[in-house]
Amino acid sequence: MLALALLATSAAHAGGNAHEPLQDQPGATTTERRPAPLLHEMFQDHAVLQRNAPIRVWGQAGPGQAVKVTLARKQASARADENGRWQATLPPMAAGGPYTLNVSAQGGMKQTVDDVMVGEVWLCSGQSNMVLQVHRTLDSRAEIAGSANDSIRMLTVGETGSVTPLEHFATQVKWLKASPETVGDFSAACFYYARELQKTVKVPMGLVTAAWGGSRIQAWTSGEALRASGQYDDELDVLASYAKDPVAAVGQWGEVWGKWWRGRKDFKAGDEPWTAGYAATEGWRDAPRALGPWEEWGEKDLAAYDGMVWFRTSVKLTEQQAAQEAVLLLGSIDEVDMTWVNGHGVGSTYGPGSGREYPLPAGLLKAGDNSVTINVLDTYRAGGMSGPASAYAVRFKDGTTVPLDGAWKYRPAPGHDWPPRAPWQTAAGLSTLYNGMIAPIGKYGFRGMLWYQGESNTFEADRYADLLRMWRKDWRSRFGADLPALIIQLAGYGMPKSQPAESGWAELREAQRHVVDEDAHSGLAVTIDIGDRYDIHPPNKQELGRRLARAARHVIYRDKQPPSGPVPASAKREGDAVVVSFADVSDGLVAFGADGPIGFELCGAAKDSCHYADARISGSNVTLRAPAPVDVTRVRYCWADGPVCTLFDGAGLPAGPFETPIK
């Protein structure tokens, strides 16, 4: 089966910066890997199957062939459809193994899978903090040396994006036993979780990791779910076109992008820098000839700038050149570009890496001057068009090139209303990672799903609650209606603030908290205290594993211990004070480093109305007083990207960030 896909796989990338995914390859095609005889690739030696639930087994045979499946004296049969696809369902089994899975089809075809275990199977997904490998965690040498565990089995799905759902993995997958030779490159959050949970749930553990650094939640959500939301119709229409004609779809996307630009609050009529006749005069400056990250240009307003910058130049062509098929060559751009030639959209890619190559539609080029306009969006660290300038050119069918060696002009476009991402982009597109990395898993049986994602959606934190609900419902529609979801709240990252301030990270954490609270089959792992203000990838994944396991024991295995640390139950006025009562407190509340906890804020209804409050503990309550009179309506705690949080319970678990109204 042929499928249009965007492929990028690299061991060096795994666990990379949350905002530094590999570069997309728009328009690339790939052939799905030829399926194994009879069985789908999920069923291999050392696999773990989900206990106490019907076991779905599937694969490929000849059209109409009868298929027989046997596992530990359990049997099931099926008949392949006209395309050769078949699926059989074995009855539920208790934990145990190792077993042999035998499959046979008419005509004598057989396949045997050895060393199969039955236990609990977990799907671990998200962005770079889920990718981050064991070898990058605390005390990793000792952890790896002592990792041998025959009853923990691991499978990593290769990083693959696709504009259409894949039935088979585009890169080879393999079940591995936990050992010093295999654990080092596996997801640390997933491995440490299973190791901790196995202390009380003493059954084999199967771990399937499908994660991509820098990915947005929309990329992990199916096209059907996104379409049903009614929020992405234009983008999904472009994605459907892209599957048939990528070059035409990019032009269509240029129109969608332009519509977004014209809708910005500060848009001025005629300010359309991508149009062919646009004059780059007012507000435009000359870029350095060598290009490179704009933070290194010596411009004060760009020294720590995250946002959009326009770039524009022109290239002169002869009639003979303009008549040929051509490709626009662009050097590495960090991190998102939207590119036009003569006012027509020709490409958009997310992430640094190898240079972009954008095919140009026939008839687009002309003799004389041709405009090239690039909008670059950077959201983290260095941004811009990486040098050398010679990496930017037009290449023609006859093999010749014309460099874009004219002077580049640039103009910042401040504001945090950042543009929509092209829907075909791998980590930042729509349904692309679902299609390439989740769809091939089929309907394999899982006990639960672990989700560590959100850093790449902090710019749209106000929408994240709905997006998280959509994702959870979508995956449950594939893997099970009540499949438990263990959500890892974003850890602290960034310098603490000296005054209360608004925070997209804090808003997103609050969205995670509320979405978990409303669902009996979801649990939250609070990690605010084990983050790193200097590193978006905190290395203490061992403690994260312990907290995930605690949440699982409560949500899934009905342990009576609270799933996490103290949580706010109410906030009420008592005279000139506000009293916040906490639930899920083990052995009382405690504050570290001061007589009372810090990080509490009393706020009015308006933004920027918060003041730090004096806080004192009494039992399971915290009494707050503002230093000056204020008409308070709500309480915030640990409300910052990287806050200082000192309220814990006697079990050593932190009270997580929250905002709550005062009743």
Steps between C-alpha positions, in 0.01 A plus 500: 500500500635841405442793735618855488707551813739742660785301644765603751677257728819561692652364818668834551163671502335270753460690822610820331387849580126526531505776241755344267337219300645369181422679180196397301540382145185629327403299199718199583349160432572167658389144461384338822725222617392161366299328774638190667349168390151461644548712816511875534830642628361556852514122551864403529724300731500641856167681454265562795124459454241665724368276775134453604363634172420351159823481299473634146747349254517604135706488188509424128426182309369411157154635415233273643748271678404341833738588785546321833663656808620308808643633827543291818224256396267788412383504140327737261432501128434757231468535126692759302296757309537580131813703576655224710445672835391280785436538874433241767418542868638269767319473836634694800800354683653556840853633532766245421738361243718451317273359232523425128261666257431283195317615187421293193310565179366285218771393263751412771618850596598516867658743743623447855570771758692389810543629854164678514390628841156601624483793741438875500574698184548878500507756219741784581473808280560873479794722416867517597459442873341166415768430239784585740707186547614323814863585422417869549353465848647524847757234589445345161808274504381320811141495377599339171739254663221374727220504243480130409139388535365218286141599580524856365481509119539815288405607146581841352304632202729685260435869438272511199248755378243425232216692341296180480464218758755217462418135564864401550798670660718693259810404700581168664371439850617234742402378845804502733553362849619753756877464538812718520529463123144618423381736773737793444325630190145431618257757640601568860152610615346183359767263633521646852120495523480130417786414734332683788152364431633145484591520869130461582349376171721196458424407141688537170502855364490586130601855406425658162648845452382727218631852562658788308685802639332834439168347396166670550195312620319561170755283319409207729124535443322327214365690202149379582514646851646828380235525227223435753621793711420741215813706573736377229289466186719720278819325611350153458377587152857598410630177655262296285626686193860447607454123490418528130703799376751645750613787278147624437409458866790720609363779282159445657661521843659832408151640458391366840813647660434837334144501631637448850748789459228738383298410809768609748400785729780727383463427128515806275344495156758427234753349743534168320878444474470182295327664203703542183477879477556575868756773575725407794563855621354627827625300799720273287873465568790333324582152634867406547644346185590184691147471643502268805301519828354847549596490869863532385453804277566753774150647472360582844140419409601156367750396769244285683215510250255214456243566231461568129743672265433572133782454247484611139730503197480462123676293233540595133442225243528468125212383283672162457536456876146611577359247252660200675380285787667630814548443873554769762791406728500648849760446769398388847235725654416505870231416561196551273489660157221599267652572160362674190640556152337780301216506753424127470548267798763236421594341833474491877713290733527464877836449668871546431713239326583448137412768248156535351435415136173632361384403147371803313176471300532519124460852369568669834842640409543781250779670310637791703459553873328234711413568863580250777335565838542294815319540829708336774350414839732414789363407843812387684868597513675587172283582200534607140653396170821313561795584278679485279311722259613270218261233632212700351447461125271393216597170335379425149424173323819530293704489822600865509429727794455870559589612852279733700800722553316829495467687828242354738280749679319416821231634730388362839129436545453513880211337681413161641209433267723262310392356166329168439732212414479332164289189560748261334785590735604199705525610862286812465242395244155348524467123554846441349648313798176321568505377139867403500557369853166414667294364211755222426459372856151397397275408792766331710387441856617748764440545874550875484669790327763739637506852354787748547434790265406865501818706479435559130142616566569756771442782250136384475444394859144635497409228248693214656223366724276438198793358302592262783141380533486448126826301502388281791162423343665432163750248632235332711291453187791295360633318806207479744217721624622526859873465440677670792699812413791602722587861425838645598465865594764732358803536725636837604722663239645849485610760751265581790323836493546772762140617446179320402462468124292321242637167376399277210678211672293551815178524298580175324572325831163619623336357189669166566379505862137571408483242220631231735267604785191455286575138403506205739734307271771767485785579736745788531869485587609836645862581413524872577772442762722270293545729201818686409489874444788470251396183317165425343589130542534437875714190562323371812275259317529247784281712727266557208469123464415467869228764475353347187489162669327653803238658274451168321455310825224739602321541165541149358564267794279685754770562757355726773807722515447840333613496138731799540567776754265751665228647278284809566151417624365850564595864552281708732509844659538511876510861615798675344653168393443232241522137611593233249408146607688206354399140438716192435740604774722227648641572848416870497623798303857621532698793357868482419747784543275748680243529778224482240466395138586745224356533153138584593331792325174682569347638180214716383287428197730678256832380367810652663305549824683234703710561811715260695331403825629420846413134567478296819423130543239369742430129469384443143427869444709793384394848613585785263521873558587762240760763593261773383120516462385343175160388371599136459295246307747216449809329635802389299786280614834438326381698200805540274699314237758404761354587842645444846259266680547410867168344609513122545336235713665268747545236230731736313256568216454856372180694477472563128439835332138615491259787462168489685216745560425634846150403610 
